[in-house]
């Protein structure tokens, strides 16, 4: 039984790996990493091709036919990336409700009264009133706020983008509102990613210059204890959770 293989969320881990070597904890399984990568790639393409519309016409005209050709591909790339992003969102909904790992994600991401107390206690810790930060579960209040903002923002840009794509079917008033909301939400999303997400995930001193969790899906035990102490305790007290979340370095 020592070398028996276990399949955890689509990834095979042998029993030998679970009982020997350095211990790592799964934060994102393969399906979740793939969804994140595709979504992030689509987001970057949408940002670049969307804000290209702000380039003055005189600059485009300066490049002549080449400039016009680039803008022709811009529209195609923008719509393709938007379509792929929408399909990823639909898959994510399927994943949340019809996959065991997705249901765990959804349950762990649901807001709870503890999140409000954690927010309060964390703020008190930041201003040195409390000496210790709160113990966070798998997802803390910051993750849940960002995830909720992601759902709302993606819904807004997707709906308004589809309206703009089929603008001949809508009144000028609806198209004008969609154009305004689409652009404002795009700016807000960019600011949220650059200021909130990049700092929280990559630019904090102990993570700078790059957190590799989005690539590897795991963090080491020391970081697990520090960042997600409550989740760590739950895992260590439950053999079934250990099978899901613990990996060993072979």
ZAMAR-709141 format. One line per 8 residues: number of its first residue (from 1); their letters; for each residue x, y, z of C-alpha. Coordinates in Angstrom, 1 decimal. Example, Ala and Ser with C-alpha at 12.3 -4.5 7.8 and 13.67 -1.06 7.14 Angstrom:
BEGIN
1	AS	12.3 -4.5 7.8; 13.7 -1.1 7.1 .
//
This chain:
BEGIN
1	XXXXXXXX	0.0 0.0 0.0; 3.0 2.3 0.5; 3.3 3.1 -3.2; -0.4 3.2 -4.0; -1.3 6.2 -6.1; -4.0 8.6 -5.0; -5.7 11.0 -7.4; -6.4 14.3 -5.8 .
9	XXXXXXXX	-8.4 16.8 -8.0; -6.9 15.4 -11.1; -3.3 15.2 -9.8; -1.7 11.9 -8.9; 0.3 11.7 -5.6; 1.8 8.5 -4.3; 1.5 7.4 -0.7; 5.3 7.5 -0.5 .
17	XXXXXXXX	5.3 11.2 -1.5; 2.7 12.0 1.2; 4.8 10.5 4.0; 8.3 11.6 3.0; 10.0 14.8 1.8; 9.1 18.4 2.3; 5.5 19.1 2.8; 3.5 21.5 0.5 .
25	XXXXXXXX	-0.1 22.5 0.6; -2.4 22.8 -2.4; -3.9 26.2 -3.0; -4.9 25.8 -6.6; -5.4 22.5 -8.4; -4.7 22.0 -12.1; -8.2 22.9 -13.3; -8.1 26.1 -11.2 .
33	XXXXXXXX	-4.7 27.1 -12.4; -5.7 26.6 -16.0; -8.9 28.7 -15.6; -6.8 31.5 -14.0; -4.2 31.4 -16.8; -6.7 31.6 -19.6; -8.7 34.3 -17.8; -5.5 36.3 -17.1 .
41	XXXXXXXX	-4.4 36.0 -20.8; -7.8 37.1 -22.0; -7.8 40.0 -19.6; -4.4 41.3 -20.8; -5.5 41.1 -24.5; -8.7 42.9 -23.7; -6.9 45.7 -21.8; -4.4 46.2 -24.6 .
49	XXXXXXXX	-6.9 46.0 -27.5; -9.5 48.0 -25.7; -7.4 51.0 -24.7; -5.9 51.1 -28.2; -9.1 52.9 -29.0; -7.8 55.9 -27.0; -4.9 56.3 -29.4; -5.4 59.6 -31.4 .
57	XXXXXXXX	-6.5 59.2 -35.0; -3.5 61.3 -36.1; -1.2 58.6 -34.7; -3.0 55.8 -36.5; -3.0 57.8 -39.7; 0.7 58.4 -39.4; 1.3 54.6 -40.0; -1.0 54.6 -43.1 .
65	XXXXXXXX	-2.4 51.2 -44.2; -0.3 49.4 -41.6; -2.0 51.3 -38.8; -5.5 50.5 -40.3; -4.6 46.8 -40.6; -3.4 46.7 -36.9; -6.7 48.2 -35.8; -8.6 45.7 -38.0 .
73	XXXXXXXX	-6.9 42.9 -36.1; -7.5 44.8 -32.8; -11.2 44.4 -33.1; -10.9 40.7 -34.0; -8.5 40.1 -31.0; -10.7 42.0 -28.6; -13.8 40.1 -29.5; -12.0 36.7 -29.6 .
81	XXXXXXXX	-10.6 37.3 -26.1; -13.9 38.5 -24.8; -15.6 35.4 -26.2; -13.0 33.0 -24.7; -13.3 34.8 -21.3; -17.1 34.4 -21.3; -16.7 30.7 -22.0; -14.2 30.4 -19.1 .
89	XXXXXXXX	-16.7 32.0 -16.9; -19.4 29.5 -17.9; -17.0 26.7 -17.3; -16.2 28.1 -13.9; -19.9 28.0 -13.0; -20.0 24.4 -14.1; -16.9 23.7 -12.1; -18.4 25.3 -9.0 .
97	XXXXXXXX	-21.5 23.2 -9.0; -20.6 19.9 -10.7; -17.1 19.2 -9.5; -16.2 18.2 -6.0; -13.2 20.6 -5.9; -15.4 23.3 -7.3; -18.0 22.8 -4.6; -15.3 23.0 -1.9 .
105	XXXXXXXX	-14.1 26.2 -3.5; -17.7 27.7 -3.5; -18.4 26.6 0.1; -15.0 28.0 1.3; -15.5 31.3 -0.6; -19.0 32.0 0.8; -19.0 35.1 3.2; -19.4 34.3 6.9 .
113	XXXXXXXX	-19.7 36.5 10.0; -16.2 35.5 10.9; -15.0 37.6 7.9; -16.3 40.8 9.5; -14.5 39.9 12.8; -11.3 39.0 10.9; -11.4 42.4 9.1; -11.8 44.2 12.3 .
121	XXXXXXXX	-9.1 42.3 14.1; -6.7 42.6 11.2; -7.2 46.4 11.1; -6.5 46.5 14.8; -3.4 44.4 14.3; -2.2 46.9 11.5; -2.4 49.8 14.0; -0.8 47.8 16.7 .
129	XXXXXXXX	-3.8 47.5 19.1; -3.8 43.7 18.7; -0.5 41.9 18.9; -1.4 39.0 16.7; -3.3 38.9 13.4; -6.5 36.8 13.1; -6.2 33.2 11.9; -7.5 32.9 8.4 .
137	XXXXXXXX	-9.2 30.0 6.8; -8.7 28.8 3.2; -10.0 32.2 1.9; -9.9 35.3 4.0; -12.1 38.4 3.7; -9.8 40.0 1.2; -10.0 37.0 -1.2; -13.8 37.0 -0.9 .
145	XXXXXXXX	-14.1 40.7 -1.6; -11.9 40.4 -4.6; -13.7 37.3 -5.9; -17.0 39.1 -5.6; -15.7 42.1 -7.4; -14.4 39.8 -10.1; -17.8 38.3 -10.6; -19.5 41.7 -10.7 .
153	XXXXXXXX	-17.0 43.3 -13.0; -16.8 40.4 -15.4; -20.6 40.3 -15.6; -20.8 44.0 -16.4; -18.1 44.1 -19.1; -19.5 40.9 -20.7; -23.1 42.2 -20.9; -22.1 45.6 -22.1 .
161	XXXXXXXX	-19.5 44.1 -24.5; -22.2 41.9 -26.1; -24.5 45.0 -26.4; -21.7 46.9 -28.2; -21.0 43.9 -30.4; -24.6 43.8 -31.5; -25.2 47.6 -31.3; -27.4 47.6 -34.5 .
169	XXXXXXXX	-30.0 45.8 -32.5; -30.2 48.4 -29.7; -31.3 52.0 -29.4; -28.6 54.8 -29.4; -29.4 55.4 -25.7; -28.7 51.8 -24.7; -25.5 51.7 -26.8; -24.3 55.0 -25.3 .
177	XXXXXXXX	-24.9 53.7 -21.7; -23.2 50.4 -22.5; -20.2 52.3 -24.0; -19.8 54.5 -20.9; -20.2 51.6 -18.4; -17.9 49.2 -20.4; -15.1 51.8 -20.4; -15.5 52.8 -16.8 .
185	XXXXXXXX	-15.6 49.2 -15.6; -12.5 48.4 -17.7; -10.6 51.3 -16.0; -11.8 50.1 -12.6; -10.7 46.5 -13.3; -7.3 47.6 -14.4; -6.8 49.7 -11.3; -8.0 46.8 -9.1 .
193	XXXXXXXX	-5.6 44.4 -10.7; -2.6 46.7 -10.7; -3.1 48.2 -7.2; -4.9 45.5 -5.2; -4.2 42.1 -6.8; -0.6 42.5 -7.9; 0.4 43.9 -4.5; -1.6 41.3 -2.5 .
201	XXXXXXXX	-0.3 38.4 -4.6; 3.1 39.4 -5.9; 4.5 42.6 -4.5; 4.3 42.1 -0.8; 7.8 42.0 0.7; 7.8 38.3 1.5; 6.5 37.4 -2.0; 8.3 39.9 -4.2 .
209	XXXXXXXX	9.0 39.8 -7.1; 6.6 36.9 -8.1; 4.4 34.5 -6.2; 4.6 31.2 -8.1; 1.4 29.7 -6.7; -0.5 30.5 -9.9; 2.0 28.3 -11.7; 2.8 25.5 -9.1 .
217	XXXXXXXX	-0.5 25.5 -7.2; 1.2 25.0 -3.9; 2.8 26.8 -0.9; 5.2 25.5 1.6; 4.3 24.6 5.2; 5.8 27.7 6.8; 3.8 30.0 4.6; 0.7 27.9 5.1 .
225	XXXXXXXX	1.0 28.3 8.9; 1.6 32.0 8.7; -1.0 33.0 6.0; -3.8 30.4 6.6; -3.3 29.2 10.2; -7.0 28.1 10.7; -7.1 26.2 7.4; -3.8 24.6 8.3 .
233	XXXXXXXX	-5.2 23.4 11.7; -8.3 22.0 10.0; -6.2 20.0 7.5; -3.8 18.6 10.1; -6.8 17.5 12.2; -8.7 15.8 9.3; -7.1 12.9 7.4; -9.5 13.3 4.5 .
241	XXXXXXXX	-8.4 17.0 4.1; -4.8 15.9 4.2; -5.4 13.6 1.2; -6.7 16.6 -0.7; -4.4 19.4 0.3; -1.1 18.0 1.3; 1.6 17.1 -1.2; 5.1 15.9 -0.5 .
249	XX	8.3 16.8 -2.4; 9.5 13.6 -3.9 .
//
